[in-house]
Amino acid sequence: MKQSDDTVIDADWDAGDMGCGELILQLRIRINAMRAGQVLRLVARDPGAIEDLPSWCRMTGHSLKDAQHPTYLIQRRED
């Protein structure tokens, strides 16, 4: 699967309206199951995701490739 900018999407997850606490816990599990360099397309409609997801990426070392609420592209960090 490709994004319009040729980013290869390796996994999709629609988290719907899941609150950010549970969202972050589930995101950690999902991203840890991926290989380094793979990209997750996440749809998170919770309004807190706008601030929480970029912060989580900075703290964990994963790359936020794109953020256009409610869609986020997160690339798993190298181990």
N, C-alpha and C positions, 0 to 999 in steps of 0.2 A: 504494500500500500504506500502511496506517495502523497505528500502534501504539495500544494501548488509551488512551493519554492524548492522542490525536489528532495525535501527531507523524507527519508524512509521511515514510515511508522511501523514499529514492530508489534505494538500491542495497543488496544483501545480499552478504555474503561469509562463508563458513564456512571459517575457517583451520584448523579441526581442532586437532591437537596440535602444530602448527608452533611451533618454538622462537622466543622473542621476538626474537632477532637478525634472523632471516629474516622474521618477522612484521612487524617495524617497517619493514624495507626494502620489502616488498610493500604494506604499508599506505600508505606515502608515495606510491608509484606510483598506487595506486587512488584515494586522496583527491585527489591533484593532477589526476586526470582528471575530477573532478567540478566542478560550478559552485559558486561561493560560496553558502553557505546550505543546500546539499543535505546530507542525512543518510545516513550509511552504518550499516547494522546489521551488526556484526561478531560472529561467534561464535569465540572463542579459548579453547581448553581448557587451554592451557599455564598452570601455576600462577603463573608469573612475570608473566603478563598483568595480574594484580590490581594490581600496583604499577607495571609498565612502561607500560601504556596511559594511565593518568591523568597520569603524568609526561611522556610524549610529548606529550599534548595541551597541557599547560601550557607546555612548551618551544616548541611550534610555533604556538600561538595558536588551535588548533582547539578546539571546545567539546565536552566530554564530557557529553552530555545525560542519559545514564543508564548505570549500571554495575552489573549484577547478574550476576556471573560465572556462566557463560561468555559472556553477551551484553552487548555494549557499543553504545551509540548515539553516533556521533561526527558532529558538524556541521562542515562545512568552513568555515574562516574567510573573512571578506571579504578581498579582495586589496588 
